[in-house]
């Protein structure tokens, strides 16, 4: 999970190359990760926080 959050954080900071690298490393050990499944199964008190992560995951190149 740390690489996933790092990938999103780097992407939101516009450090896209680094974000893509972290996303690739994350996917090695989590090959079935999908943004849509993650978003549907992780509760957040505020939808804006979930959306912030989703946008970061997309920018990092994680699969929908």
C-alpha positions as CSV (number, residue, x, y, z in Angstrom):
1,X,0.0,0.0,0.0
2,X,2.9,2.4,0.6
3,X,3.9,2.3,-3.1
4,X,0.4,2.9,-4.2
5,X,0.0,6.0,-1.9
6,X,3.5,7.2,-2.9
7,X,2.6,6.8,-6.6
8,X,-0.5,8.9,-6.1
9,X,1.3,11.5,-4.1
10,X,4.1,11.9,-6.6
11,X,1.6,12.2,-9.4
12,X,-0.3,14.9,-7.6
13,X,3.0,16.8,-7.2
14,X,3.5,16.5,-11.0
15,X,6.5,14.2,-10.5
16,X,5.0,11.9,-13.2
17,X,8.1,9.9,-14.1
18,X,8.6,8.9,-10.5
19,X,4.9,8.3,-10.0
20,X,4.9,5.9,-13.0
21,X,8.0,4.1,-11.6
22,X,6.3,3.6,-8.2
23,X,3.1,2.5,-9.9
24,X,5.0,-0.2,-11.9
25,X,6.7,-1.4,-8.7
26,X,3.4,-1.5,-6.9
27,X,1.7,-3.5,-9.7
28,X,4.4,-6.2,-9.6
29,X,3.2,-7.3,-6.2
30,X,-0.5,-6.3,-6.8
31,X,-1.2,-7.3,-10.4
32,X,-5.0,-7.3,-9.9
33,X,-5.2,-3.8,-8.5
34,X,-8.0,-1.7,-10.2
35,X,-8.8,1.9,-9.3
36,X,-12.5,1.3,-9.6
37,X,-12.5,-1.7,-7.2
38,X,-10.3,0.2,-4.7
39,X,-12.6,3.2,-4.8
40,X,-15.7,1.0,-4.3
41,X,-14.3,-0.9,-1.4
42,X,-12.4,1.7,0.7
43,X,-14.7,3.9,2.8
44,X,-13.8,7.6,3.3
45,X,-15.6,10.1,5.5
46,X,-15.3,12.7,2.7
47,X,-15.7,11.8,-0.9
48,X,-13.2,14.6,-1.9
49,X,-10.4,12.6,-0.2
50,X,-11.2,9.4,-2.1
51,X,-11.4,11.4,-5.4
52,X,-8.0,13.0,-4.6
53,X,-6.5,9.5,-4.5
54,X,-8.3,8.3,-7.5
55,X,-7.0,11.3,-9.6
56,X,-3.5,10.6,-8.3
57,X,-3.8,6.9,-9.2
58,X,-4.9,7.8,-12.7
59,X,-2.1,10.3,-13.2
60,X,0.4,7.6,-12.0
61,X,-0.9,5.2,-14.6
62,X,-2.6,2.6,-12.4
63,X,-5.3,0.6,-14.2
64,X,-8.9,1.6,-14.0
